[in-house]
Amino acid sequence: MITVTNKYGECFIAVPLKTLKHGEWFKRKPDSVRKYSKAHYNRKSRDYPTATYTCMPDNDVWGSGFEINAEAIVYVTE
């Protein structure tokens, strides 16, 4: 595991998205302000060549989300 300190002095651990639990909060980059939560799994298919997770922003009032590759590196607090 790699520990990263952002420009605000906060420490984060870089981990693959697939290792997080459902509903756990993370940041896409260490310096970003917005947090996301991991939602449901989307398996790979003919239309989607890689497995993804739907992720929800912390201030999302409409219930929409977006898909992030399961192997993507995200940042969680220590």
C-alpha positions as CSV (number, residue, x, y, z in Angstrom):
1,M,0.0,0.0,0.0
2,I,1.2,3.5,-0.9
3,T,0.7,6.4,1.5
4,V,0.2,9.8,-0.2
5,T,0.0,13.2,1.5
6,N,-2.0,15.9,-0.4
7,K,-1.4,19.6,-0.5
8,Y,-3.7,20.1,2.5
9,G,-1.6,17.8,4.7
10,E,-4.1,14.9,4.8
11,C,-2.8,11.4,4.4
12,F,-4.4,8.8,2.1
13,I,-3.8,5.2,1.1
14,A,-3.8,4.4,-2.6
15,V,-5.8,1.2,-3.1
16,P,-7.7,-0.5,-6.1
17,L,-11.4,0.3,-6.1
18,K,-12.3,-3.4,-6.1
19,T,-10.8,-3.8,-2.6
20,L,-13.2,-1.3,-1.0
21,K,-16.5,-2.4,0.7
22,H,-19.9,-1.4,-0.6
23,G,-20.7,2.2,0.5
24,E,-17.2,3.0,1.5
25,W,-16.1,6.6,0.8
26,F,-13.0,7.4,-1.4
27,K,-11.5,10.2,-3.5
28,R,-10.4,9.8,-7.1
29,K,-7.3,12.0,-6.6
30,P,-5.6,12.9,-3.3
31,D,-6.1,16.7,-3.8
32,S,-9.7,16.6,-4.8
33,V,-12.4,18.0,-2.6
34,R,-15.3,15.7,-3.7
35,K,-15.8,12.3,-2.2
36,Y,-17.5,9.3,-3.8
37,S,-19.1,6.1,-2.4
38,K,-18.8,2.7,-4.0
39,A,-22.1,1.3,-5.2
40,H,-23.0,-1.8,-7.2
41,Y,-20.8,-4.0,-9.4
42,N,-21.2,-4.1,-13.2
43,R,-19.7,-7.2,-14.7
44,K,-17.9,-7.1,-18.1
45,S,-19.9,-7.9,-21.2
46,R,-19.8,-7.5,-24.9
47,D,-20.6,-3.8,-24.6
48,Y,-18.3,-3.2,-21.6
49,P,-14.9,-4.9,-22.0
50,T,-13.9,-4.3,-18.4
51,A,-15.7,-4.8,-15.0
52,T,-16.7,-1.5,-13.4
53,Y,-18.4,-0.2,-10.2
54,T,-21.0,2.5,-10.2
55,C,-19.9,5.3,-7.9
56,M,-22.0,8.0,-6.4
57,P,-20.8,11.6,-5.5
58,D,-21.3,12.8,-2.0
59,N,-23.6,15.7,-3.0
60,D,-25.7,13.8,-5.6
61,V,-29.3,14.7,-5.2
62,W,-30.6,13.0,-8.3
63,G,-29.3,9.5,-7.7
64,S,-27.2,9.4,-10.8
65,G,-23.7,8.0,-10.8
66,F,-20.9,7.0,-13.1
67,E,-18.8,4.0,-13.7
68,I,-15.2,3.6,-12.7
69,N,-13.0,0.7,-13.7
70,A,-12.7,-1.9,-11.0
71,E,-8.9,-1.8,-11.2
72,A,-8.6,2.0,-10.9
73,I,-6.5,3.3,-8.0
74,V,-8.5,5.4,-5.5
75,Y,-7.6,7.1,-2.3
76,V,-9.0,6.4,1.2
77,T,-8.2,8.1,4.5
78,E,-5.8,6.3,6.9
